[in-house]
Amino acid sequence: MAPTSDVADDASRRRRFGLDLRPLQGSKDYRALFIAGLVGTIGEQGTYVVVPYQMKLLTGSFIDVGLLGAVEIVPLVIFGILGGALADAVDKRRMIISTEALMVLGTAGLLVNAIVGRPRVWVLFVAVIVFASADALQRPSLDSIVPRLVPHDQLSAASSLSTFRWTFGSIIGPIAGGTAAVVIGPSSWYAVDAGTFAVTLLCFVALASSPPSVKQRPDVRHVFAGVGYAIRRRDLLGTYLIDFSAMLFAFPVALFPFLATRYHDRFALGLLYAGLPIGALVASLTSRWTARVHHHGRAIVAAAVVWGLAVAGFGLANGLLVAILALVVAGGADAISGIFRMTMWNASIPDEMRGRMAGIELLSYSTGPELGQLRSAFVASVTSLRTSVVSGGLICAASCGALVALLPTMWRFDARTDPNVAEVRAQRAAPLDHPEP
């Protein structure tokens, strides 16, 4: 038998590096949200691979594939801001269900277009605009409902579980979607994605009502009050800008359909798309240690630098295995950054501001990748695939240092002493009978 001290040490290590499941164990609504997110991510991420692949089949153009991301930017900005305001002012459950139904229509359009004799390029653009609009309206409500479902001291665990859910779905979805599109055809995956909505809608319907946190109607003043709060909170502003910079300069996902041809493997496309989430999955499964880190801003910066350097390494890789390993490292760094960003946001933003801040967060982590895809596609078209990827990764790493110098309060953030964290903790400890004005 192993000595008692060895058993205790093993148990301590598991607690230190495992995945904290307390939010799933303690909240029925969080379990429903988790299942919906897991199943929905599988379908969504598979479609995320198949749409640009189908565009490549139809046009063979770097720019056309990059434009799929670019056309999402305007709806993300407009509806992200509106969705954030609505998340504070309407029932979150109702908003989530109605926007999920809108995404069903977008998937149905892709399916019908794929099975006709001559698929139309414009349908792909319309579909991604619908997805971007619906997601921008829905995401702030999804994000801001989480702090209501789990205790304050479990927010870090909830952030890790959210990262795990996304990464697991983002591994299965791209591999399954990419393989189905190459071997059978795009329509096969669009049909699967349409089927996933039956599960997500049932889970969302099972959620309890989540009433608005403010009585004020979502007018322009309401929106600008949220923007003003974000500007005053330079530590929050730094997290948004770090993430935006990382995605703008080092997000070459639009080039994956073209980079996959380097490796002459029919599974290369799906594996490239899966590389980032595989790394994120490993990071999330060993993320319990993140609860003991209190300088969240420093962790975000360090993770973003590693992300940029790993993307540059991916661009230099000549073999498929090395390329995937570089993407795994990048995905792990991105997941760690995401865990600390979500923890910092949820722990320090009051409930009456949470929806509007979630809308601004959406802009930082959604428009960045879309602009990054367009940037990588444009640079590749005027230089080369390798130059586009490597230069973007190096610029990303350098820009993080510049942002630290410009926004030192983010670097100094300490959850143990931050007054905003103390305020939110007190707010959670004293339940509100009525929404604040």
C-alpha positions as CSV (number, residue, x, y, z in Angstrom):
1,M,0.0,0.0,0.0
2,A,1.1,3.6,-0.7
3,P,1.9,5.6,2.4
4,T,-0.9,7.9,3.6
5,S,1.3,11.0,2.8
6,D,1.7,9.8,-0.9
7,V,-2.1,9.4,-1.2
8,A,-2.7,12.8,0.2
9,D,-0.1,14.3,-2.2
10,D,-1.7,12.7,-5.2
11,A,-5.1,14.0,-4.1
12,S,-3.6,17.5,-3.6
13,R,-2.1,17.4,-7.1
14,R,-5.5,16.4,-8.6
15,R,-7.2,19.2,-6.9
16,R,-4.5,21.6,-8.1
17,F,-4.5,20.6,-11.8
18,G,-7.9,19.0,-12.4
19,L,-11.1,20.5,-13.7
20,D,-13.4,22.0,-11.0
21,L,-16.9,20.6,-11.5
22,R,-18.7,22.4,-8.6
23,P,-20.7,24.7,-10.9
24,L,-22.1,21.7,-12.7
25,Q,-22.9,19.9,-9.4
26,G,-24.6,22.8,-7.8
27,S,-26.8,24.4,-10.5
28,K,-29.4,22.7,-12.7
29,D,-29.6,25.8,-14.9
30,Y,-25.8,25.9,-15.3
31,R,-25.9,22.2,-16.4
32,A,-28.5,23.0,-19.0
33,L,-26.4,26.0,-20.2
34,F,-23.3,23.8,-20.3
35,I,-25.0,21.0,-22.4
36,A,-26.4,23.5,-24.8
37,G,-23.1,25.2,-25.2
38,L,-21.3,21.9,-25.8
39,V,-23.7,20.5,-28.4
40,G,-24.1,23.9,-30.1
41,T,-20.4,24.4,-30.3
42,I,-19.9,21.1,-32.1
43,G,-22.4,22.1,-34.8
44,E,-21.2,25.8,-35.0
45,Q,-17.5,25.0,-35.2
46,G,-18.1,22.3,-37.8
47,T,-20.0,24.9,-39.9
48,Y,-17.2,27.4,-39.2
49,V,-14.9,25.0,-41.1
50,V,-17.3,24.0,-43.9
51,V,-18.4,27.5,-45.0
52,P,-14.9,28.7,-45.9
53,Y,-14.1,25.3,-47.4
54,Q,-17.2,25.6,-49.6
55,M,-16.2,29.1,-50.6
56,K,-12.8,27.8,-51.6
57,L,-14.5,25.2,-53.8
58,L,-16.7,27.8,-55.4
59,T,-14.2,30.6,-56.0
60,G,-10.6,29.4,-55.0
61,S,-9.9,33.0,-53.8
62,F,-7.9,34.0,-50.7
63,I,-9.9,37.3,-50.6
64,D,-13.3,35.7,-50.9
65,V,-12.6,33.4,-47.9
66,G,-11.2,36.4,-45.9
67,L,-14.3,38.4,-46.8
68,L,-16.5,35.8,-45.1
69,G,-15.1,37.2,-41.9
70,A,-15.1,40.8,-42.9
71,V,-18.8,40.9,-43.6
72,E,-19.5,39.9,-40.1
73,I,-17.8,42.9,-38.6
74,V,-20.6,45.5,-39.0
75,P,-23.4,43.2,-37.6
76,L,-21.1,42.2,-34.7
77,V,-20.5,45.8,-33.8
78,I,-24.1,47.0,-34.2
79,F,-25.8,44.0,-32.6
80,G,-23.0,43.4,-30.1
81,I,-23.7,46.8,-28.5
82,L,-27.4,46.4,-28.8
83,G,-27.3,42.9,-27.4
84,G,-25.3,44.1,-24.4
85,A,-27.9,46.8,-23.7
86,L,-30.7,44.3,-24.1
87,A,-29.0,41.8,-21.8
88,D,-29.3,44.2,-18.9
89,A,-32.9,45.4,-19.8
90,V,-34.8,42.3,-20.9
91,D,-35.3,38.7,-19.7
92,K,-32.0,36.9,-20.7
93,R,-33.7,33.5,-21.2
94,R,-36.2,35.0,-23.8
95,M,-33.3,36.7,-25.6
96,I,-31.3,33.5,-25.8
97,I,-34.2,31.4,-27.2
98,S,-35.3,33.9,-29.8
99,T,-31.8,34.4,-31.2
100,E,-31.2,30.6,-31.3
101,A,-34.2,30.3,-33.5
102,L,-32.7,32.9,-35.9
103,M,-29.6,30.8,-36.2
104,V,-31.7,27.8,-37.2
105,L,-32.9,29.8,-40.2
106,G,-29.3,30.6,-41.2
107,T,-28.3,26.9,-41.1
108,A,-31.4,25.9,-43.1
109,G,-30.4,28.4,-45.8
110,L,-26.9,26.9,-46.0
111,L,-28.4,23.4,-46.3
112,V,-30.8,24.3,-49.1
113,N,-28.1,26.2,-51.0
114,A,-25.7,23.2,-50.7
115,I,-28.1,20.6,-52.1
116,V,-29.2,22.6,-55.2
117,G,-27.5,22.1,-58.5
118,R,-25.4,25.3,-58.4
119,P,-24.8,26.7,-54.9
120,R,-24.7,30.5,-54.8
121,V,-21.8,32.4,-53.2
122,W,-24.1,35.1,-52.0
123,V,-26.0,32.7,-49.8
124,L,-22.8,32.0,-47.9
125,F,-22.3,35.7,-47.2
126,V,-26.0,36.1,-46.1
127,A,-25.7,33.1,-43.8
128,V,-22.6,34.3,-42.0
129,I,-24.2,37.8,-41.6
130,V,-27.3,36.1,-40.0
131,F,-25.0,34.0,-37.7
132,A,-23.0,37.1,-36.7
133,S,-26.1,39.1,-36.0
134,A,-27.8,36.4,-33.9
135,D,-24.7,35.6,-32.0
136,A,-24.0,39.2,-31.2
137,L,-27.5,39.6,-29.8
138,Q,-27.3,36.3,-27.9
139,R,-23.8,36.2,-26.5
140,P,-24.1,39.1,-23.9
141,S,-27.1,37.4,-22.4
142,L,-25.3,34.0,-22.3
143,D,-22.2,35.5,-20.7
144,S,-24.0,37.8,-18.2
145,I,-26.3,35.0,-17.0
146,V,-23.4,32.9,-15.7
147,P,-22.6,35.0,-12.6
148,R,-26.3,34.6,-11.5
149,L,-26.1,30.8,-11.7
150,V,-22.9,30.0,-9.7
151,P,-21.5,31.4,-6.4
152,H,-18.9,34.2,-6.6
153,D,-16.1,31.9,-5.4
154,Q,-16.8,29.4,-8.2
155,L,-16.5,32.0,-11.1
156,S,-13.0,30.8,-11.9
157,A,-14.3,27.2,-12.1
158,A,-17.2,28.3,-14.3
159,S,-14.7,30.1,-16.6
160,S,-12.7,26.9,-16.9
161,L,-15.7,24.8,-17.6
162,S,-16.8,27.3,-20.3
163,T,-13.4,27.0,-21.9
164,F,-13.5,23.2,-21.7
165,R,-17.0,23.1,-23.3
166,W,-15.9,25.4,-26.1
167,T,-12.7,23.6,-26.8
168,F,-14.1,20.1,-26.7
169,G,-16.8,21.1,-29.2
170,S,-14.2,22.9,-31.2
171,I,-12.2,19.7,-31.6
172,I,-15.1,17.4,-32.5
173,G,-16.8,20.0,-34.8
174,P,-13.9,20.9,-37.1
175,I,-12.7,17.3,-37.4
176,A,-16.2,16.0,-38.1
177,G,-17.3,18.9,-40.3
178,G,-14.0,19.2,-42.2
179,T,-14.0,15.4,-42.9
180,A,-17.6,15.3,-43.9
181,A,-17.3,18.3,-46.2
182,V,-14.2,16.8,-48.0
183,V,-15.4,13.2,-48.1
184,I,-19.2,13.6,-48.6
185,G,-19.9,17.3,-49.3
186,P,-20.8,20.5,-47.4
187,S,-24.5,19.6,-47.3
188,S,-23.9,16.6,-45.1
189,W,-22.5,18.7,-42.3
190,Y,-25.2,21.5,-42.6
191,A,-27.8,18.7,-42.0
192,V,-26.0,17.7,-38.8
193,D,-25.7,21.3,-37.6
194,A,-29.4,21.8,-38.1
195,G,-30.0,18.7,-35.9
196,T,-28.0,20.1,-33.0
197,F,-30.4,23.0,-32.6
198,A,-33.1,20.6,-31.3
199,V,-30.9,19.9,-28.3
200,T,-29.8,23.5,-27.7
201,L,-33.4,24.8,-27.9
202,L,-34.6,22.2,-25.4
203,C,-31.8,23.1,-23.0
204,F,-32.5,26.9,-23.3
205,V,-36.3,26.3,-22.8
206,A,-35.5,24.4,-19.5
207,L,-33.7,27.5,-18.1
208,A,-35.4,29.5,-15.4
209,S,-36.5,33.0,-16.2
210,S,-33.6,35.6,-15.7
211,P,-35.2,39.0,-15.3
212,P,-33.6,42.3,-16.3
213,S,-31.0,43.8,-13.9
214,V,-32.0,47.4,-14.6
215,K,-35.4,49.2,-15.1
216,Q,-34.1,51.6,-17.6
217,R,-35.0,51.1,-21.2
218,P,-32.0,50.3,-23.5
219,D,-31.7,53.8,-25.1
220,V,-28.6,55.6,-26.3
221,R,-27.8,56.9,-22.8
222,H,-28.0,53.4,-21.4
223,V,-25.5,52.2,-24.0
224,F,-23.1,55.1,-23.5
225,A,-23.2,54.6,-19.7
226,G,-21.7,51.1,-20.4
227,V,-19.1,52.5,-22.7
228,G,-18.1,55.2,-20.2
229,Y,-17.7,52.5,-17.5
230,A,-15.4,50.5,-19.7
231,I,-13.3,53.5,-20.5
232,R,-13.0,54.4,-16.8
233,R,-12.0,50.9,-16.0
234,R,-8.5,50.9,-17.7
235,D,-7.8,47.4,-16.4
236,L,-10.8,46.1,-18.3
237,L,-9.9,48.2,-21.3
238,G,-6.5,46.5,-21.3
239,T,-8.0,43.0,-21.4
240,Y,-10.2,44.0,-24.4
241,L,-7.3,45.5,-26.3
242,I,-4.8,42.7,-25.6
243,D,-7.3,40.1,-26.9
244,F,-8.2,42.3,-29.9
245,S,-4.5,42.8,-30.8
246,A,-3.8,39.0,-30.5
247,M,-6.7,38.2,-32.9
248,L,-6.0,41.0,-35.3
249,F,-2.4,40.1,-35.9
250,A,-2.2,36.4,-35.2
251,F,-5.4,34.7,-36.4
252,P,-4.6,33.1,-39.7
253,V,-7.6,30.6,-39.6
254,A,-8.9,31.9,-43.0
255,L,-5.7,30.5,-44.6
256,F,-6.2,26.9,-43.2
257,P,-7.9,25.7,-46.4
258,F,-4.9,26.8,-48.4
259,L,-2.3,25.8,-45.9
260,A,-3.8,22.3,-45.7
261,T,-2.7,21.6,-49.3
262,R,0.9,21.7,-48.2
263,Y,0.5,18.4,-46.4
264,H,-1.2,16.3,-49.0
265,D,-3.4,14.6,-46.4
266,R,-7.2,14.4,-46.8
267,F,-7.5,14.9,-43.0
268,A,-5.1,17.8,-42.8
269,L,-7.9,20.5,-43.0
270,G,-9.8,19.1,-40.1
271,L,-6.6,18.5,-38.0
272,L,-5.4,22.1,-38.6
273,Y,-8.8,23.5,-37.4
274,A,-8.7,21.1,-34.4
275,G,-5.1,22.1,-33.3
276,L,-6.1,25.2,-31.5
277,P,-9.0,23.7,-29.5
278,I,-6.9,20.6,-28.7
279,G,-4.4,22.9,-26.9
280,A,-7.3,24.8,-25.3
281,L,-8.8,21.5,-24.1
282,V,-5.6,20.4,-22.4
283,A,-5.2,23.8,-20.8
284,S,-8.8,23.7,-19.5
285,L,-8.5,20.2,-18.1
286,T,-5.5,21.2,-16.0
287,S,-6.8,24.7,-15.1
288,R,-7.7,24.4,-11.5
289,W,-4.4,26.1,-10.7
290,T,-5.7,29.3,-12.2
291,A,-7.9,29.9,-9.1
292,R,-4.7,30.6,-7.1
293,V,-3.4,33.3,-9.5
294,H,-4.6,36.8,-8.5
295,H,-2.7,39.0,-10.9
296,H,-5.0,38.3,-13.8
297,G,-3.7,41.1,-16.1
298,R,-0.2,39.7,-16.0
299,A,-1.4,36.2,-16.8
300,I,-3.4,37.6,-19.8
301,V,-0.4,39.4,-21.2
302,A,1.9,36.4,-20.8
303,A,-0.6,34.1,-22.5
304,A,-1.1,36.5,-25.4
305,V,2.7,36.7,-26.0
306,V,3.0,32.9,-26.0
307,W,0.0,32.8,-28.5
308,G,1.8,35.1,-30.9
309,L,5.1,33.3,-30.8
310,A,3.4,29.9,-31.2
311,V,1.5,31.2,-34.3
312,A,4.8,32.4,-35.7
313,G,6.2,28.9,-35.1
314,F,3.2,27.4,-36.9
315,G,3.9,29.6,-39.9
316,L,7.5,28.3,-40.0
317,A,6.6,24.6,-39.7
318,N,7.2,22.4,-42.7
319,G,5.6,19.2,-41.4
320,L,2.0,18.5,-40.4
321,L,3.0,17.2,-36.9
322,V,5.1,20.3,-36.1
323,A,2.4,22.6,-37.4
324,I,-0.3,20.9,-35.2
325,L,2.0,21.0,-32.2
326,A,2.5,24.7,-32.6
327,L,-1.2,25.3,-32.9
328,V,-1.8,23.2,-29.8
329,V,0.6,25.5,-27.8
330,A,-1.2,28.5,-29.2
331,G,-4.6,27.1,-28.3
332,G,-3.5,26.4,-24.8
333,A,-2.2,29.9,-24.3
334,D,-5.4,31.4,-25.8
335,A,-7.5,29.2,-23.4
336,I,-5.5,30.4,-20.3
337,S,-5.9,34.0,-21.5
338,G,-9.6,33.4,-21.9
339,I,-10.0,31.9,-18.4
340,F,-8.4,34.9,-16.8
341,R,-10.3,37.4,-18.8
342,M,-13.7,35.7,-18.0
343,T,-12.7,35.4,-14.3
344,M,-11.6,39.1,-14.1
345,W,-14.8,40.3,-15.9
346,N,-17.2,38.2,-13.9
347,A,-15.6,38.9,-10.5
348,S,-15.2,42.7,-10.9
349,I,-18.2,43.9,-13.0
350,P,-21.5,44.6,-11.1
351,D,-24.7,42.9,-12.2
352,E,-26.3,46.0,-13.5
353,M,-23.4,46.6,-16.0
354,R,-22.7,42.9,-16.8
355,G,-24.7,42.7,-20.0
356,R,-23.4,45.9,-21.5
357,M,-19.8,44.9,-20.7
358,A,-20.5,41.5,-22.2
359,G,-21.4,43.3,-25.4
360,I,-18.1,45.2,-25.4
361,E,-16.3,42.0,-24.7
362,L,-18.0,40.4,-27.6
363,L,-16.6,43.2,-29.9
364,S,-13.1,42.6,-28.6
365,Y,-13.0,38.8,-29.1
366,S,-15.3,38.6,-32.2
367,T,-14.3,41.5,-34.4
368,G,-10.6,40.8,-33.8
369,P,-10.7,37.4,-35.4
370,E,-12.8,38.6,-38.4
371,L,-10.4,41.5,-39.1
372,G,-7.5,39.1,-38.4
373,Q,-8.7,36.7,-41.1
374,L,-9.0,39.5,-43.6
375,R,-5.6,40.9,-42.6
376,S,-4.0,37.4,-43.0
377,A,-5.7,36.8,-46.3
378,F,-4.7,40.2,-47.7
379,V,-1.0,39.9,-46.6
380,A,-0.9,36.4,-48.1
381,S,-2.2,37.6,-51.4
382,V,0.5,40.3,-51.7
383,T,3.4,38.3,-50.1
384,S,3.0,34.6,-49.2
385,L,1.2,32.3,-46.8
386,R,4.3,31.9,-44.6
387,T,5.1,35.7,-44.5
388,S,1.5,36.4,-43.5
389,V,1.4,33.9,-40.6
390,V,4.9,34.5,-39.2
391,S,4.8,38.3,-39.4
392,G,1.4,38.4,-37.7
393,G,2.6,36.2,-34.8
394,L,5.7,38.4,-34.1
395,I,3.7,41.6,-34.3
396,C,1.2,40.2,-31.9
397,A,3.9,39.5,-29.3
398,A,5.4,42.9,-29.7
399,S,2.1,44.8,-29.4
400,C,1.3,43.1,-26.0
401,G,4.4,44.8,-24.5
402,A,3.3,48.2,-25.9
403,L,-0.2,47.8,-24.4
404,V,1.3,47.0,-21.0
405,A,3.2,50.3,-21.1
406,L,0.1,52.2,-22.1
407,L,-2.3,50.6,-19.6
408,P,-0.3,49.8,-16.4
409,T,-3.4,49.4,-14.2
410,M,-4.1,46.1,-16.0
411,W,-0.7,44.8,-15.2
412,R,-1.1,45.8,-11.5
413,F,-4.6,44.2,-11.1
414,D,-4.8,42.0,-8.0
415,A,-8.1,40.3,-7.3
416,R,-7.3,40.2,-3.5
417,T,-7.2,44.0,-3.2
418,D,-9.1,45.4,-6.1
419,P,-12.1,47.5,-4.9
420,N,-14.3,46.5,-7.8
421,V,-13.9,42.8,-6.9
422,A,-14.8,43.6,-3.3
423,E,-17.9,45.6,-4.4
424,V,-19.2,42.7,-6.6
425,R,-18.5,40.2,-3.8
426,A,-20.5,42.3,-1.4
427,Q,-23.3,42.7,-4.0
428,R,-23.5,38.9,-4.5
429,A,-23.6,38.4,-0.7
430,A,-26.6,40.6,-0.4
431,P,-29.3,39.4,-2.9
432,L,-31.2,42.2,-4.7
433,D,-35.0,42.0,-4.3
434,H,-35.5,44.5,-7.2
435,P,-33.3,45.5,-10.1
436,E,-31.3,48.6,-9.6
437,P,-32.3,51.7,-11.7
